[in-house]
Amino acid sequence: MARNTFLGSRGQAFDVFKLLIAAVIAGAILLILLQIIGGLGPIGTQDPNEIASNQVKGKINNPGLAVTVDATFSRDNPSIVAKTVASKAVGLSANQICVQVSPNAPNFSNFKVDNDFSIVQYTGQFSQQVKLLVICDRKDELAPSVAKYGYDADPYKLEKVADCGGETASDYATVCLVAVVPKG
């Protein structure tokens, strides 16, 4: 009789274990569904301004070196603002940062860039994963550096890079380009 009691309690423990597994699976399915319908941004993403600022910090002292990083625009983080990037990067003014969007960037029609290249705004309804290109150089060397990497040609077609820094920055001032570019 003692033997049957022992087997019965073991069976109950297994039922609790099965319930725990079912709860974990249900939670995972719920997270996936919320991401699909846009209730949550992709897990582990950061504000594009934070990502751009961190990359600009690292590139200020490495002129001409380009880097691309993943970023996600969403309803919570819909824009990159040159002033915000400059204040977090420290050492640059807002006119030393210009932001652009490649015409071949994913979901290009939902990105708006202001006339002075200081704000990129994402207006889409769902989160959009993109690549950000960050490159810093002297104002007079930025366009040649961008061309050296081929970012002025297909599929990137970044134009008006020579306008980064505006008329107020000298040719020898450091300027940084932050651009939304095609993934790949």
Residue pairs with C-beta under 8 A, 6 or more apart in sequence:
31 40
31 43
34 40
35 41
35 42
35 43
38 75
38 125
38 126
38 127
41 72
41 74
41 76
41 77
41 127
42 72
42 127
42 129
45 71
45 72
45 74
45 77
45 127
46 71
46 72
46 77
47 77
48 71
48 72
48 73
48 77
48 79
48 80
48 132
49 77
49 79
49 80
49 81
49 84
49 85
49 88
50 88
51 69
51 70
51 71
51 132
52 71
52 80
52 85
52 99
52 132
52 134
52 178
53 84
53 85
53 88
53 89
55 67
55 69
55 132
55 134
55 178
56 85
56 86
56 89
56 92
56 97
56 134
56 136
56 176
56 178
57 88
57 89
57 90
58 67
59 65
59 67
59 134
59 135
59 136
59 176
60 89
60 91
60 92
60 136
60 174
60 176
62 136
63 136
63 137
63 138
63 141
63 145
63 174
64 135
64 136
64 137
64 141
64 145
64 148
65 135
65 136
66 133
66 134
66 135
66 145
66 146
66 149
66 151
67 133
67 134
67 135
68 131
68 132
68 133
68 134
68 181
69 131
69 132
69 134
70 129
70 130
70 131
70 132
71 129
71 130
71 131
71 132
71 180
72 127
72 128
72 129
72 130
73 79
73 122
73 124
73 127
73 128
73 130
74 122
74 127
74 128
75 125
75 127
78 121
78 122
78 123
79 119
79 120
79 121
79 122
80 99
80 119
80 120
80 132
80 178
80 180
81 99
81 118
81 119
82 94
82 95
82 97
82 98
82 99
82 117
82 118
82 119
82 178
83 94
83 97
83 118
85 97
85 99
85 176
85 178
86 92
86 93
86 94
86 96
86 97
87 94
89 97
89 176
92 174
92 176
94 118
95 118
95 165
95 166
95 168
95 169
96 165
96 169
96 173
96 174
96 175
96 176
97 118
97 175
97 176
97 178
98 117
98 118
98 161
98 163
98 164
98 165
98 175
98 176
98 177
98 178
99 113
99 117
99 118
99 119
99 120
99 177
99 178
99 179
100 113
100 117
100 120
100 158
100 160
100 161
100 177
100 178
100 179
100 180
101 108
101 111
101 113
101 120
101 179
101 180
102 108
102 155
102 156
102 157
102 158
102 179
102 180
102 181
102 182
103 157
104 154
104 155
104 156
104 157
104 181
104 182
105 111
105 130
105 180
105 181
105 182
106 128
106 129
106 130
106 182
106 183
107 124
107 128
110 122
110 123
110 124
110 128
111 120
111 121
111 122
111 123
111 180
112 120
112 121
112 123
113 119
113 120
113 121
114 121
116 166
117 160
117 163
117 164
120 180
122 128
129 183
130 180
130 181
130 183
131 180
131 181
131 182
131 183
131 184
132 178
132 179
132 180
132 181
133 151
133 156
133 158
133 177
133 178
133 179
133 180
133 181
134 176
134 177
134 178
135 142
135 145
135 146
135 149
135 151
135 176
135 177
136 142
136 174
136 175
136 176
136 177
137 145
137 174
137 175
138 171
138 172
138 173
138 174
138 175
139 164
139 165
139 169
139 170
139 171
139 172
139 173
139 174
139 175
140 171
140 172
142 161
142 162
142 164
142 165
142 175
142 177
143 152
143 161
143 162
146 152
146 158
146 161
146 177
147 153
150 156
151 158
151 179
151 181
152 158
152 159
152 161
155 182
155 184
156 179
156 181
156 182
158 177
158 179
158 181
161 177
164 175
164 176
164 177
165 173
165 175
169 175
